[in-house]
Amino acid sequence: MFRIPATWMRGGTSKCWVFEWDHLQVPGKTVDEVLLRLFGSPDHRQIDGVGGGTSTTSKAVILARSLSEDADVDYTFAQVGIDEQRVDWGSNCGNCSAVVAPYAIERGWVDAGQESTAVRTLNTNTNQLILQRVDTPHGALGDAGTQMIPGVPFPGMPVGMGFFDPAGRTTGALFPTGEPVEKLGFDGRQVTVTLIDAGAPVVIVEADAVGLTGHETAAEIDTRKELLVHLDDLRRDAAVQMGIATSRAGAERAIPKLALVARPEPGDKADIVVRMLSMGRLHPALAITGSVALTMAAQHKGTVLANLISSDVSAGVTMRTPAGLVQTWSEINDGVTVVGALRSARRIADAELLLPDTW
């Protein structure tokens, strides 16, 4: 029996098991094999593991002291398949990113400041530098927090995150095809989409173009199996167009993400309404890396998103999600674009996960 130290944390609207790289080294096994067995995959219930049976609760954060002079912590994200025997390493999770700074301070990897502490986090999936800032009153990390965010019923520790120069981290370009809009097939016809890579690769399509209003609930979308198949076909075709897969079958489940967008109702404070799909189902709120991509799409003329927005979004975007309003901010820092958001985090438990000798 192998004993794997781990910490269970909530980051934003996701729950993540946090590991250190050295602790996942099991003789004769790959890290993928270890994660799949720890999470109880493949099994849609993940009954014999620590996975929660949903995309937002089947996530691993793997950390190490950084080897780069530009960062304090190297952070690798793994989306663990649920009913598939597969681990996706192709993208970052912005919500899970929020756990990195609290963990690093707690472990003593970063010295706490007297009022607040900045942690330079390098996401190795995308080579993305994220500057995180947390409150450390009197030089200590508090266990409790008061920050509320949409999609989480309880408060947590506020974590400010700024994504430095996020464009093209996966494909090499903000618009991988060189154009702000493209045409892709959906259920036998062509629809207009924006293919963008910022924070994470995202396919943006107007909800109306696929027969939706954009204001649907999770139940109204997740129960429409035929619609989900067509949307995933579109997403997989986009993966090929963006150069992140050589074939539709080879596209990963986690990327590109798919965002359905619509105009807000009259009087709504939001700039745009968003329904984002993650691992084939509606995200309960919004993937934060996806919100970075949506923010940059809103700021570039000619994109599907920019064509729906009439307000000035140069400083950030307010998005209406199934859980409520999510706000991003955007600025230029020393000539570099920085897009950020405020999340909350909480440590739920420290654990020792038991891994059978054979499986």
Steps between C-alpha positions, in 0.01 A plus 500: 500500500638839396414805710463821299489832694238735360301810589137549402427860410230706336623748245229726361214278385714185475624246753856381450725239653840664547815288472872559490680345204731282706207341682347369175805298400400134536742231372378338180210742451457821303355809665193459276444147633543615859254788463237287326513239777498759780194670349320171429491528120370379266163490675229764465452489880873480582371291790837347592698822500503864602343641181160663530347374175489845334749702296530762777582237764737276302801728492858469621743779580865392506752740652873543548739779589570675173811435295454840334639827636177668387270293723467368853288193423468270198137392468375224272129433456349162414137446400438140599257313278189367670363220282805511272840358589672821402665801662497832311810716546429743218371801692490684828206536739469860617278411795746239627781754456360679805624225735867539406588813698335388828666159472845643427480741795373227733788273396756775556605517134420873502551727801183677609493880500359700787182603316487311173718259305563471128576157354636464147345185357613339175240275342706239318212383277493834319823671614272765648626728778229584753559756773290407803442714806347388832446671833750407773414729794783513756706271279269200522261327263152502649291183493172682446397753242211726416516504120180382329500406131220383268450124509629444855257531795768564762780758532867430453839666493519765225761428233570763237643361177655679203584306182800663334505515118247216470460499121611194306634293790380174344497565125743790465243759391201684644301400190654166394359520146594866464138615476253624766222282360477171314226268375450153649241232445220448750225244436542516123534876465765768540518731803729793576747448784799671656800279570717665764793396717543708816517334839368193321386421145130582469237470227246782524165465327183704530237294681234598249707341221458155660132539590541625858430826680818491709297530819433126542565313825734203532204262499363652180832448319646186659187294430509577127731219396474560125585869545803410713623261230475771232671755726782259573542428129533875443749526786710213363503653151617823665785312668623394156460853359696642795782251451468335841384167354576323175157341480156535653547172688832621640354813661525508877188524715626799698604727211393693313224618728168603344323823594142579399440876520195726482395856568382572858140578589409870515611651830755225572836628627681242290678579175435148368327174596718187489433130517828307492531127443769303679569130437174476304270659759398848603742661744314603819656846482792584271850368436732785597746425220196517274410839644847625403438392140153657500642827635756524223244400236270778622782752452573407137273627225334251271476209743169329574514642852594857409210514255256435788639758743415870485678617819864595554683187621858630476540470878331162535180309437201415720355161404165352600552127575263232635631582849495880475730781390870436437719806447843521342742789482752590233797735493832564329797455736839610359369437151365155590130411499379368836152351542385413848219382722427462869440148632475345843666190641474277804695204634251224573719217627848358520504132410703189434360319197549124497604349167485120462824321411336355191191586298 
